[in-house]
Amino acid sequence: MVNVGIIGFGTVGTGTARILLQNREIIRRKSGLDINLKRIVDRDTERDRGLDLPEGILSARIEDILEDSDIDIVVELIGGIHPAREFILQALESDKHVVTANKALLATEGGEIFETARRKNLSLGFEAAVAGGIPIIKALREGLAPNNILSIYGIINGTSNYILTRMTGEGMGFSEALSEAQRLGYAEADPTFDIEGIDTAHKLTLLASLAFGIPLSYDKIYIEGISRITAQDIDFARELGYKIKLLAITKISNGKVEMRVHPTMIREDYLISKIDGVLNAVYILGDAVGETLYYGRGAGDMPTGSAVVSDILDIARGLRGGLETRRELDFIGSQNDIEVMEIGDVESMYYFRFSAIDRPGVLSRISGILGANNISISSVIQKGRRVGEAVPLVLLTHTARERDVRKAIEEIDRLDVVSEETMMIRVEGEGVQ
C-alpha cells in the first residue's frame, strides 16, 4: 500500500481526492497498485465539497501530513509561493515524494526544489502544472524522449483562449469577452496572470526546461498579453487567412532557445488554430517523430486531478519496482551551455496596423522606413477612404528581425501622418501546424 497526503482541498484537491477514493478499485485493477488517501489538510474543514470522506481523514494541521512517517507521497495543491514552497521542501527533507500542480512556484522558485529532490533521490511530479489533463509532461519525458525537440507551440491558458474565441466567433470586444469569461467562472476577478501571459509563461518555463535541458528560465521569457487585441485586428487577421491565439513558443534557432509568450497570428487552416474555447493544445516537433499535437481540457477539478493522480501512480510504480526517482529531474538544467535568445534577435513575420492619415504618399513613406530597416511587405489592406482623416492601414511582412521591426515602428510612430501607436502582432508560418 502507498499512502498519500493532500495539502489543499480546493477545486483541484477535491478532484484529486474524488478520483483516489471513487476509483480506488479501478486503479488497483489497472495498475496493481493500492493507493490509500490517508490524509487531507486544509484550513477550512467545514465547507461541503460534495464528497463523502472517510471519518478522520480531513485535518487542519499540516503536521498530520509532514510529520506522518507512513505517508509516502505528499500532494501540494494550495498554489502560490508561500507557504507552498516551505511545505514542499519540508516534505522532501522528510524523505517524502512530492506531486504538485504549482507552475508559478516551480517556474520562479523551482531551482531549490528540484535540487533538493535530486539530492534526496526523490521524485517530484508536476504533470498537472502544465495543460491540466493533457499528459504533456509524460509525452516529453517518455514518448518523445528519443527525439531532439525542435519546437513547441502551446495554447496553454484556457481563459485567454476563451476570450479570443469569443472575439473571433461573436465579434465581441476584449472587455465584453473578459466580462463573460469572469461571469462563467473561466476568469478570476483579477485576471492579470491569464490575460497578460504570465500564467502561460510559468508553464512555458517547465516545457522549455524539459524539452531542451536548460535551467528554469522564467526571467528570460518575453511576455506579452492579449489586452491590446481589438475586434478590428481579429477581422483583419481573418481577411488575411489567419486567427489570433495567445501562444507559448519555444524552439531552437541558430543554436539558441527562443522562449516567448505573445498574441500570434497563425493560419486558420492549421490544426492548432482550431482549438477554441477553454481547451488547451500543445504542438511539438521532434526530429524523429515529426509533428505531434496534444489537446484537451487545460483546467478543472477532474482533468487536473487526473494529471495529479497519474503522477501519484508513476511514483508508486517506482516505489514498488525499487526506482527511487524519476530521471527527468537530472535533465533539467543539464544543458547549461545553451543560451536563451533575446527577443531582439528573434525572426518572425509581422502584422502591422497603422492609423494613418488618408493622403497621397503615406504608404510610400511607411514602406520606405520599413525597407530601410530590412523589412519587406507581403500584403497590404486599406479599408475606407476618408481623405485627411486617419484610417487603418494593415501590412503583413515577410520574415524580419525583431530588433529591426522595433526600430522601424518607433520611427514610423513619429511621423506626422500616423495618429496612434502602431499595433504589431507576430505571425508564425512554417513550423507550426
N, C-alpha and C positions, 0 to 999 in steps of 0.2 A: 504494500500500500504506500502511495505517495501522498503526503499531507500538504495542503495548500492553505495559505492565509491571504486574504484580500484586504488591502488598505484602501478604503474609499468605497462607499456604497451609493454612488450616484448613478447616472444613466448607464455608463459602461460597466461599472461594478455590479449593477443589478443584472445586466445582460449576461455577464460572465458567470455570476452565481446561478442564474437560471439554467444556463447550459450545463454547468457542472452538476447541478442537483437533478434536473429533469432528464438529462441524457447520460447519466452515470452508467446505466446498464448498456446503452448503445456504445459508449466509449469503451467499456470493458470488452464487449464482444468484438468490436472492430480492431482494437489495439492490443488487447490482452492486459491492459493497464487498469488498476483500480485507483482512481483519483478521488481522494477524500477532501471535501471542503471542510476544514476543521474550524476556521475562524474568519469572521469578517469584523473589521474595526472601522467605525465611523463615529463622528461626533454626535450625529443625530441618530439615536437608536429608537425613536418613536414613530417616525414617518412611515406610512404604509407604502411599500414599493410594489404591492401586488404580488408578493412572492411568499409562500409559506416556508419559513426557515425552521430547521430542527432546533429544539429547545437549547438555549445557551450558546448558540453559535455567534450571535451578534454582541459586540462589546464596544465600549467607548475607550478602552485602554490600549494604546499602541503596544505596551509591553506584552500583552497577551499574544501577540504575534512575534515580535522581535526577540523576546526572551523565552519563547517556547522551543525547546530543543527538538521537539517532534516534528515541527514544521520544516519541510524540505524546500518549498518554493514560496517566495513572497511576491505577491502581485500588487504593484503600486498603481493606483488609479485615482489619485486625488488631484493630479495635474499641478501646474505651476512649478516654481523653482524651489521655494521653501514652504514647508519642511520636507517636501518630497525627496530632495537631494539627500538630506540627512538620514531619512528613513532607508533609502536605498543603500547608502554607504554602510549604515549600521547593520542592515541585513547581510550584506556581503561580508563584512568583517565577522559576522556571526556564523559564517560558513553556510549561508542560505543562498540558493539560486534565486534570481530575480527576473520577473517579467514586468514590463511597463509599456504604457501607451503614450508616454510623456515626451512627445517630439521636441517641445520647446526646451525642456531640461537637457535632453541628450544633445541637441544641436548646439546649445550655448554653454553647457557645463559638463558635457559628456566625457571630456578627456580624462578627468579623475575617476569617473565611474567605470569607464572601460578599462582603465589601467588597474583599478582595484580588482575587477573581475578577473583580469588576466593573472594578476599576482596571486590571487586566491584559488586560481584554477576552477572558476565557477562560470556558469552560463548566465548570460544576460539576454533575454528575449525581448524584441521590440517590434515584432510584426505589426502589431496594432498601431504603431506610431505613424505609419505611412499608408494612406489609402484604405483605411478601415478594413473591410472584409476581403479586399483583394490580396492574395498571398504574394505580394511583390517582393518582399524581403526573401522569402523562401525561393522564389524564382531566381533571384540574383545569386544567392549563396549556394543553391543546389542545381536547379535545372540549367542555368546559364553559366555555371562555374567554369566549364572548359573554354568559354569564349573570352576574347578580348572585347570588352564592351566599347562600342564606337560612339553611341549617342543614346540619350534618354530624353524623351519629351513627355511631360506629365500634366494632366489636368487633375490636380490633387487637392482642390479646395471646392467642396460642393456649394458653398454659399456664393462664391464668385461665379461659378459655372451656372448656377440657377439664375442669378441676376442677368448675366449676359444672354442666357437662353430666352428669358422674358423680353429683354430689349430687342433681341433678334426676331423672335416669333410674333410678338404682340406690339412692337413699336413703342414700348414704354421708354420713358426717360430713366436715367440711372436712379434718381431719388425715389421714383414711384416703384421701381423694381425692388430696390432695397427695402422700402417700407413693407412691401408684400412679403418679402423673404422673412422679415422680422415678425410679421403677423402670423406666418405659418410655422415659426419656430426654426427656420433654416439659418437665421442670422441672429447674433447676440444683440442685446441692447446697445452695447458698444462693439460695432463690427470691424474695428480698425484692423485687427490682426488678419481678418479674412479679406477685406476689400483692398487693403494696401499691400497684400502679397507676403506678409510676414509669416503667417502660418504655412504658406506654400514653401517659403524659403527654409523654414525649420525642417520640413520633410525632404527638400532637395539636398540639404546638408548630409542627411543619412544616406540617401540614394547615391550621391556622388562618392562618398567615402567607401561604400560597399562596391561600387562599380569600378573605381579607379585606384583604390587603396590609399587615397590621400588622407591626411589628417582632417578631422572635423573642422570645416572652414566656413561657418555661418557668416563670420565677419567679412568675408571676401566676396559674398554674393551680391550682385547688382539686383536691387529690388525696386519694382515699380508696380503700383496697384492699378485698379480699374476705374477709380473715381472720376477720372477726366474723360472717359469714353462717353460719347454722345450718341443719340439716335441717328444723327447725321452721319457719323463715322460708320455705324452699323450699315446704313443704307449704301454708302459709297463702297464699303467692302463688298456687299452683296453684288453691286453692279460690276465690280471688278472680278467677281467669281470667288470671293473669299468669305470666311467667317472669322470673327474675333473671339479668341479664347485667352484666358489667363494661363500661360504655360510656365512650367518649370523646365528649364533646359540645361542639360549638361552634356558635354561632348569633348572629344579630343580634337584640338585644332592646332596644327603646327607644333605638336609636342607639348602643348599646354592644355589644361582643363578649363573649359568655359563653364561658368556657373551663373545663371541669370534667371530672374523671375520678372515677367512683364506681360502686358497685353500683346498678343501676337496675332497677325493675320495669317491664316492657313487656308489652303484651297478647300472649297466647300465639298469637293468630292473625295477628300481624304477621309479615311475611316475615323481618325481621332476627332475630326471636326463634327462628326455626327453624334458625339457623346454629349447629351444635353441634360438639363435639369440638375439634380443634385448628384448625379453619377460622377464617378472618377474614372480616369483611364491613364494608363502608362504604356507608352510605346518605347520599346527597347530594340536597338540594332546591335547584333553581335556579329563578329567576323565569321563565325562558323554557322550559326543558326539562321542568320539573316534577320528579317523583320518579325517582331512579335508584338502583340497588343493584348493588354490585360485591362478589363473594365468591370465595374460593379459598384456596389454601394460603398461610399467612402466614409460613412459615419453611421451613427445609430447604435442603440444598445446591443442588438443581436449580431449585426455584421462585425462590429468591433469586438464584441465579446467572443465571437467565433475565432477571430485572429488571436486574441489573448489565450484562449484555450488551446489553440494549435501550438503555441509556444510552450504551454504547460506540458502538452503531450510530448513534444520533441525533447524537452529536458527530462521528462520522466523516462522516456525510452533510453536516453543516455545513462541515466542512473541505473536502470535495470541492466544495461549492457556494459557498464563499467566505463563509459565515456564521460569524463567529468566536465568537459567544457566544449562549447561549440566554436569551431575554428575560425569563423568569420571575424571574431574579436582580434585574432592575430593579423588579419589582412588590413583592417582599418588602420591607417597611419603607416603602413609598411612601405609606401612609395613616397617618401619624403622629398625625393628629388624632382617630382612633377609639380610645376608651378600652376597657380590659378591665374588665368588670363585676365588682365584688366579690361574693363568694359570698352575703353577707348580703342583697343586692338581688335575687338570683335568685328567680323564682317557679316553683313546681312543685306537683304533688300529692305527698302523702306517705303512707307506710305507717308506722304505729307499732305496736310490740309491747310492751305494758306487762306487767310481772309484778306483778299487783295482788291484794291480799287479797280473798278472796271474802266480801264482806259488803254489806249494803244501803247504797246511796248512793255507792258508789265511782265508778261510771260517771258519775254526775251531777257529782261533784267534779272529775273529769278533764275532762269535756266543758265544764264551767264555765270552767276555766282556758283551754282551747282557744278557747272563744268570746270570752273577754275579750281574747284576742290575735288576733282576726280570723281564726280558723281554724274552718271548718265541716266537719262529719263527713258522709261519703257512705256508709260501710259500717261495720258492727260485727260482729266474730266473737268469741264467748266459748266456749271448749271446756272441758267438765268442770265439775263442781261439787264443791268441797272447802271447805265453809264454814269460815272462819277461816284458811284456808291460801292461799298465793299460787298464782294460776292465770294463764295467758296471756290477755290482753285485747288484741285486734287492732282497730285503727281505720284506715280509709282516708279521707283528707281530699279536699276539693275544693282548687282551686289556692290556695296561700298563699305568703307571702313568707318566705324562709329566716330572716331576722332574727327575725321573729315566732315562727317554729317553734322556734328555739333557745331563745328566752326562755321559751316555754311549757314546753318539755321540762325546762329547768332547774328551773322551779317545780314541775312535776309530780313530778320525781325526789326532791324534798324532802318529799313527802307521806309521812305515816307508814303509808299503805296501799300504798305502792309499795316492793317489796323489792329490786329490782335496777335497774341503769341501763337506761333505755328504749332499745330498738332502733329506729332510724329509717332508712328506705330511701326514696330519692326515686323518684317514679313519673312516667314520661313517657307522655302520652296522645296527643293530636293532634299532628301534626307529624313523627311517625316511623312508618314502615311496615316 
